[in-house]
Amino acid sequence: MDQAIQKALRALPSVDELLNHPRAVPFKGLHPRAEVVAAAREALAAARREILAGEGGGTIDVPGPQAPTAEDLLTTTEALLTAWSAPGLRRVFNLTGVVVHTNLGRSCLPASVTDRVAEVARSYSTLEYDLDAGGRGTREVHVEALLTRLTGAEAAFVVNNNAGAVLLLLMALASGREVLVSRGQLVEIGGSFRLPDIMRAGGVTLVEVGTTNRTRVGDYEAAVTADTALILRVHTSNYRILGFTEEAELQELVELGRRRGVPVADDLGSGALVPLGAFAAEPDVAASLRSGVDVVCFSGDKLLGGPQAGILVGRAEVIDRLRKHPVARALRLDKLTLAALEATLQLYRDPERAMREIPTLRCLNRTPEETGALAQALQAAIEDRCEDGFILEVEKTGARAGGGALPLAEVPSHAVRLRIPEPPVQSAAPEGTARPAGAAGGPGGSEGTDVAASRATKATVSALEAQLRRAPVPVIARVAQDSVFLDVLALDPDDVETVADSIAWAVEQVVG
Ligand SMILES: *Cc1c(COP(=O)(O)O)cnc(C)c1O
C-alpha cells in the first residue's frame, strides 16, 4: 500500500480519543451514548474510505491523502447525530399553488379534528365497543351512519384509501370474472395506481370497451357476456379527453346494468360531498348515487379534506358483500384515521361550516380579493425582514385543486414573485428598449453577456428554491420565468410571519 495512505490511516484518532475530545462536549450529552459512538465510528469509516480512495486533504506542500483532524471528524459526527435525531416526516409550507398536493400530504385537518384524534390516541376508546350493549361493537359504525345521512346511500363502508376501495370492490364483486371499463377511463393516478394493474392484482379480467376518445353505451352492451360481473365507471380525475369525444352517461350504464343483471360501480376519485363553489364542475357523490349506481367510491383526503381513507357508499346488499370479504380486514382503518374521518364528516352536517373550517375547502373557495390581500401581507412580511437584493411583486396566478380533481380548472390566485436582478450588463441596450428580466439576447444588447447574465439569474433562482427547502420550516415553491413563485392559495393567514421567517432565512443564504 502507498506509504502516504498508510501514514494517513495511522494518523486517524480512535473512537475513544474522539469522544474524550473537548469538541465533543457540547453535543455528547444531547444524544443516546450508543448513537454518539455509532456516529463517531461512521465519521471515521468515511474518512478511512476517502483516504483509501486517495482523496482528501493533499496540498502542494504535503501531497497525498491526509487524515482529517479530530475537530473535523467531530463536526461530521455532530452533523450525523443532528440528521438522525431530526424527524423525516415534518411540517412544510405549501406555496406551490396546488392545494391537494399528494407529495405534501394532500389535506390538512382542522384543529377540531386533530383534537379528537389526539384524545382517541391518548386514551382507550369505543373503537369496537358498544356502550349500550356493554360488549363488542364494530369500528365502522362510527362513520357509517354519518355517511349514509350525508350522501343518501343505503349503506357505507370505509377502508384505508381509495385504491383499496377499488381493489376491494373488484375482488368482492368480480373475482375470476370480467369487468367492463371504457378505454378512455383506464387511468393512472400518481404512478402507483394503474387501473389495469389493480384489475390483475384483484384477479379480475379487464374487458376494454370502446375507444380512447369515444365510448357509447352500445359498446358496453356488445361486450356484456354471461361472465360479466361488473361495469366500472372511472372518473378521469387527473386528465380530460377533449375534442371529438363521447362517454356513455352514468344513467345509461345503470339502465344497461339493470337490463342485463350487472352491477355498476363508480370510482369518483376525489368525490366532493358538497357541490358548492369551486367544486361545481366536479361530480358529487350524492348525484352519482341518485343516478342509480350500485356503489360509489372516493378518497377521504382529496376534495373531502379529511384523512387518507377510501369511502364506499351504495346499496346495502352490495356494501354487505364488501364488508364480508376477507380482504376488508386487511384494508381496515386504524382508530386515529377513524377519529379524524368521523370528526371531518361531522363538520359536513352543516355544509357552510365545512366550507369555513376544512382547510382544503376553504382554500379552494378563496376569492381573488382574499388571495391578493394575503399575497400582499406576505410580500410586506418578507420586505420587513430582508434587505434589498431582489425584486418582490404580487402577481395573479392560475392555481390548481390537485389530487386529481378539476384537472383543467385554474383556481384564480395570487403569488409573491421573487426575482433576482440581473448582474449589470456591460453593453447596455439602446435607450428606451425595455428588456424583460431574464430574457436573453435583447435587441441591440451584447448577446454573450446577456446569456451569461440570464444563466446567472437562473442559477440564483434555483439556488434560492433549494434553500427554501432547507429553511427551518421548509417552504415548497414553484420556479418559473426565472423567478420563484410563492403562491398563497394554500397558505394559512396565521402562518404569514413564520413563512416570511423561512423565506428571509433562505434569501440570506443566497444573497448574503
Ligand atoms: C385518487 C384516485 C384513486 C386513488 O385514491 P387514493 O385515495 O389515492 O388511494 C383512485 N381512482 C381515482 C379516479 C382517483 O382519482
The ligand as a MOL file (V3000), in Angstrom:
LIG
                    3D

  0  0  0     0  0            999 V3000
M  V30 BEGIN CTAB
M  V30 COUNTS 15 15 0 0 0
M  V30 BEGIN ATOM
M  V30 1 C -57.0600 9.3900 -6.4850 0
M  V30 2 C -57.8290 8.3390 -7.1930 0
M  V30 3 C -57.7350 6.9960 -6.7960 0
M  V30 4 C -56.8270 6.5550 -5.6750 0
M  V30 5 O -57.2410 7.1010 -4.4670 0
M  V30 6 P -56.2570 7.0910 -3.1730 0
M  V30 7 O -57.1030 7.6280 -2.0800 0
M  V30 8 O -55.0990 7.9450 -3.5420 0
M  V30 9 O -55.8500 5.6830 -2.9510 0
M  V30 10 C -58.4790 6.0670 -7.4740 0
M  V30 11 N -59.2750 6.4240 -8.5110 0
M  V30 12 C -59.3790 7.6980 -8.9250 0
M  V30 13 C -60.2770 8.0220 -10.0780 0
M  V30 14 C -58.6640 8.7000 -8.2850 0
M  V30 15 O -58.7640 9.9820 -8.6830 0
M  V30 END ATOM
M  V30 BEGIN BOND
M  V30 1 1 1 2
M  V30 2 1 2 3
M  V30 3 2 2 14
M  V30 4 1 3 4
M  V30 5 2 3 10
M  V30 6 1 4 5
M  V30 7 1 5 6
M  V30 8 2 6 7
M  V30 9 1 6 8
M  V30 10 1 6 9
M  V30 11 1 10 11
M  V30 12 2 11 12
M  V30 13 1 12 13
M  V30 14 1 12 14
M  V30 15 1 14 15
M  V30 END BOND
M  V30 END CTAB
M  END
